[in-house]
Amino acid sequence: MEEKKEVLREHLEDCLKHFGKWFNSKVPRRSRGRTEAMKPMAEFLGVTPGTVQRMLDDMSPLPRGETHIKLLCYLDLHGYKIIEFERMPKIRRNFSELIGFELLSPVEASNLVGYHDTQQIYQAIFGREGVNKKRENLMWTIWKEKRVELERRKKDAYDTLRLEVLFSVPLEVGSVSVAVQQLVLSASQPVITNAGMRLAVLNILENSVLLFEDSLFDSLSDSELCEFSQPILRLSSHLSTLSSKILTRKVG
């Protein structure tokens, strides 16, 4: 398996948010094929594409239990160094990967280590419950017996379930070049109906936000301000009208 480049070193919540922004910069909301693009992640996590969408759009809390472990493993495949995963004692991390890559079910893992239910194995893995020496030795022995198969599963997941769309352009999330690329793609799509035209405009607006957030317009010269003034003021007028409609609808 090729060496993974480090994308970000942060806690899980921040890594997932970054991952979501990265995904959405390549496959914007409401774009064609977005659900299909989520399927490798959904398959790995064992959840529906709708659940993945809520994760990527920062609309749901962090998952728990087995899905939490799988999410750690999945982001790690993409080059994220998740602080709580990196700091996890080696024996526990290795054992958790047996669950994350489905060499053991949570029930099997619990039984093999001598716990009565899956909640105990999760508590042990995440350090919320002490692990005695006997159970640590069992975790280590089980991992050693399965480590060759684990490496094969990791390679297979890296080759088939990683979101390759994220690596199609080697640029940072939120960069001007990514936003410009998306603007061009959105503007060049053939649209016929009014609904299609509105969707294209919405995609353009969503990606334009990336340009503004990337400080592209922070240092305009006087001549540039003069050049941009008319289209910006006209756009501002239209957006103000839409904003009023949105706020009125919310109040109503």
C-alpha positions as CSV (number, residue, x, y, z in Angstrom):
1,M,0.0,0.0,0.0
2,E,1.4,3.4,-1.0
3,E,2.4,5.8,1.8
4,K,-0.5,8.1,2.9
5,K,0.2,11.8,2.9
6,E,-0.9,13.5,6.1
7,V,-3.9,15.7,5.3
8,L,-4.7,17.0,8.8
9,R,-3.8,16.3,12.4
10,E,-6.7,17.2,14.6
11,H,-9.5,15.7,16.8
12,L,-12.1,13.5,15.1
13,E,-14.8,16.2,14.9
14,D,-12.5,18.7,13.2
15,C,-11.1,16.0,10.8
16,L,-14.6,15.0,9.8
17,K,-15.6,18.7,9.2
18,H,-12.5,19.1,7.0
19,F,-13.3,15.9,5.2
20,G,-16.8,17.1,4.5
21,K,-15.6,20.4,3.1
22,W,-13.1,18.6,1.0
23,F,-15.8,16.3,-0.4
24,N,-18.3,19.1,-0.9
25,S,-15.7,21.2,-2.8
26,K,-15.3,18.3,-5.3
27,V,-18.9,17.1,-5.3
28,P,-21.1,20.1,-4.4
29,R,-24.5,19.7,-2.7
30,R,-27.3,18.9,-5.1
31,S,-24.9,18.0,-7.9
32,R,-25.5,15.0,-10.1
33,G,-23.9,11.8,-8.9
34,R,-23.3,13.0,-5.3
35,T,-25.1,10.1,-3.7
36,E,-23.2,7.6,-5.9
37,A,-19.9,9.3,-4.8
38,M,-20.7,8.7,-1.2
39,K,-21.3,4.9,-1.6
40,P,-17.8,3.7,-0.9
41,M,-17.8,5.6,2.5
42,A,-21.3,4.3,3.2
43,E,-20.2,0.7,2.4
44,F,-17.2,0.9,4.7
45,L,-19.1,2.4,7.6
46,G,-22.1,0.1,7.1
47,V,-24.6,2.9,6.9
48,T,-26.8,4.5,4.3
49,P,-25.7,7.3,1.9
50,G,-28.2,9.5,3.7
51,T,-26.3,9.0,7.0
52,V,-23.0,9.8,5.2
53,Q,-24.5,12.9,3.7
54,R,-25.5,14.2,7.2
55,M,-21.9,13.5,8.4
56,L,-20.3,15.3,5.5
57,D,-22.7,18.3,5.7
58,D,-22.0,18.6,9.5
59,M,-25.7,17.9,10.3
60,S,-25.4,15.0,12.8
61,P,-23.4,14.2,15.9
62,L,-20.4,12.0,15.8
63,P,-21.4,8.3,15.6
64,R,-20.9,5.9,18.5
65,G,-19.8,2.4,19.0
66,E,-18.8,0.3,15.9
67,T,-19.5,3.2,13.4
68,H,-17.3,5.5,15.5
69,I,-14.4,3.0,15.2
70,K,-15.0,2.5,11.5
71,L,-15.0,6.3,10.9
72,L,-11.6,6.6,12.7
73,C,-10.2,3.8,10.4
74,Y,-11.8,5.3,7.3
75,L,-10.4,8.8,7.8
76,D,-7.1,7.3,8.6
77,L,-7.1,5.7,5.1
78,H,-7.5,9.2,3.7
79,G,-4.4,10.6,5.5
80,Y,-6.0,12.1,8.6
81,K,-4.0,11.8,11.8
82,I,-6.8,11.9,14.4
83,I,-5.4,12.9,17.7
84,E,-7.5,10.5,19.9
85,F,-6.7,7.6,17.5
86,E,-3.0,8.5,17.4
87,R,-2.8,8.7,21.2
88,M,-4.7,5.4,21.8
89,P,-2.4,2.8,23.3
90,K,-1.0,0.6,20.6
91,I,-2.7,-2.6,21.8
92,R,-6.1,-1.0,21.9
93,R,-5.7,0.7,18.6
94,N,-4.6,-2.5,16.9
95,F,-7.5,-4.4,18.4
96,S,-10.0,-1.6,17.4
97,E,-8.8,-2.0,13.8
98,L,-9.9,-5.6,13.8
99,I,-13.5,-4.2,14.4
100,G,-13.0,-1.3,12.0
101,F,-12.0,-3.6,9.1
102,E,-14.6,-6.3,10.1
103,L,-12.3,-9.1,11.0
104,L,-14.2,-9.2,14.3
105,S,-17.8,-8.2,15.0
106,P,-18.2,-6.2,18.2
107,V,-19.9,-9.2,19.8
108,E,-17.0,-11.5,18.9
109,A,-14.5,-9.0,20.1
110,S,-16.3,-8.7,23.4
111,N,-16.6,-12.4,23.9
112,L,-13.0,-13.1,23.0
113,V,-11.7,-10.6,25.6
114,G,-14.1,-11.7,28.3
115,Y,-16.7,-8.9,28.4
116,H,-20.4,-9.4,28.7
117,D,-21.6,-6.9,26.2
118,T,-20.3,-4.7,23.4
119,Q,-20.5,-1.5,25.4
120,Q,-17.7,-2.8,27.6
121,I,-15.4,-3.3,24.7
122,Y,-16.1,0.2,23.4
123,Q,-15.4,1.6,26.9
124,A,-12.2,-0.3,27.0
125,I,-11.0,0.7,23.5
126,F,-11.7,4.4,24.1
127,G,-10.1,4.4,27.5
128,R,-13.3,4.9,29.5
129,E,-12.8,1.6,31.3
130,G,-9.6,0.1,32.6
131,V,-8.1,-2.9,30.8
132,N,-6.3,-5.4,33.0
133,K,-3.1,-7.2,31.9
134,K,-4.9,-10.4,31.0
135,R,-7.3,-8.7,28.7
136,E,-4.5,-6.6,27.1
137,N,-2.6,-9.9,26.4
138,L,-5.7,-11.4,24.8
139,M,-6.1,-8.3,22.6
140,W,-2.5,-8.5,21.6
141,T,-2.6,-12.2,20.9
142,I,-5.8,-11.9,18.8
143,W,-4.3,-9.1,16.8
144,K,-1.1,-11.0,16.1
145,E,-3.1,-13.9,14.8
146,K,-5.1,-11.7,12.4
147,R,-2.5,-9.0,11.5
148,V,-1.7,-10.4,8.0
149,E,-5.4,-10.5,7.1
150,L,-5.8,-7.0,8.6
151,E,-3.1,-5.6,6.4
152,R,-4.8,-7.2,3.4
153,R,-8.1,-5.7,4.4
154,K,-6.5,-2.2,4.8
155,K,-5.0,-2.5,1.3
156,D,-8.2,-3.6,-0.3
157,A,-10.1,-0.7,1.4
158,Y,-7.5,1.8,0.3
159,D,-7.7,0.5,-3.2
160,T,-11.5,0.2,-3.6
161,L,-13.3,2.1,-0.9
162,R,-11.3,5.3,-0.6
163,L,-13.0,8.4,-2.2
164,E,-10.7,8.8,-5.2
165,V,-12.7,11.9,-6.3
166,L,-11.0,13.8,-3.5
167,F,-7.6,13.2,-5.0
168,S,-8.5,14.1,-8.6
169,V,-7.0,17.6,-8.1
170,P,-4.1,17.9,-5.6
171,L,-5.3,21.1,-4.0
172,E,-6.3,22.2,-0.5
173,V,-10.0,22.4,0.5
174,G,-11.2,25.9,0.0
175,S,-8.4,26.9,-2.4
176,V,-9.2,29.4,-5.1
177,S,-8.2,26.9,-7.9
178,V,-10.7,24.3,-6.7
179,A,-13.5,26.9,-6.5
180,V,-12.7,28.2,-10.0
181,Q,-12.7,24.7,-11.3
182,Q,-16.2,24.1,-9.8
183,L,-17.5,27.4,-11.2
184,V,-16.4,26.4,-14.7
185,L,-17.9,23.0,-14.4
186,S,-21.2,24.4,-13.0
187,A,-21.4,27.1,-15.7
188,S,-20.7,24.7,-18.5
189,Q,-23.4,22.2,-17.7
190,P,-26.1,22.1,-20.4
191,V,-29.3,23.4,-18.7
192,I,-32.8,23.6,-20.3
193,T,-35.5,24.0,-17.7
194,N,-35.8,26.9,-15.3
195,A,-35.3,24.5,-12.4
196,G,-32.0,23.3,-14.1
197,M,-30.9,26.9,-14.5
198,R,-31.7,27.7,-10.9
199,L,-29.7,24.7,-9.8
200,A,-26.7,25.8,-11.9
201,V,-26.8,29.3,-10.4
202,L,-27.0,27.8,-6.9
203,N,-23.9,25.7,-7.6
204,I,-22.1,28.8,-8.9
205,L,-23.1,30.7,-5.8
206,E,-22.0,27.9,-3.4
207,N,-18.6,27.7,-5.0
208,S,-18.3,31.5,-5.2
209,V,-18.5,31.6,-1.4
210,L,-15.2,29.6,-1.4
211,L,-13.6,32.4,-3.3
212,F,-14.7,35.0,-0.8
213,E,-13.7,32.9,2.2
214,D,-10.3,32.4,0.6
215,S,-9.7,36.2,0.9
216,L,-9.5,36.6,-2.9
217,F,-11.2,40.0,-2.8
218,D,-9.6,41.4,0.4
219,S,-6.9,43.6,-1.4
220,L,-8.7,45.1,-4.3
221,S,-7.1,48.2,-5.9
222,D,-9.1,51.4,-6.6
223,S,-9.3,50.5,-10.3
224,E,-10.5,47.0,-9.5
225,L,-13.1,48.3,-7.1
226,C,-14.4,50.6,-9.9
227,E,-14.3,47.7,-12.4
228,F,-16.2,45.3,-10.2
229,S,-18.6,47.8,-8.7
230,Q,-21.5,47.5,-11.2
231,P,-21.8,43.6,-11.3
232,I,-21.3,43.4,-7.6
233,L,-23.9,46.0,-6.8
234,R,-26.4,44.4,-9.2
235,L,-25.8,41.0,-7.7
236,S,-26.1,42.4,-4.2
237,S,-29.5,43.9,-5.1
238,H,-30.8,40.5,-6.3
239,L,-29.4,38.6,-3.3
240,S,-30.9,41.2,-1.0
241,T,-34.3,40.6,-2.6
242,L,-33.9,36.8,-2.2
243,S,-32.7,37.2,1.4
244,S,-35.8,39.2,2.3
245,K,-38.0,36.5,0.8
246,I,-36.1,33.8,2.8
247,L,-36.4,35.8,6.1
248,T,-40.1,36.5,5.5
249,R,-40.8,32.9,4.9
250,K,-38.9,31.9,8.1
251,V,-40.8,34.4,10.1
252,G,-44.1,33.3,8.6
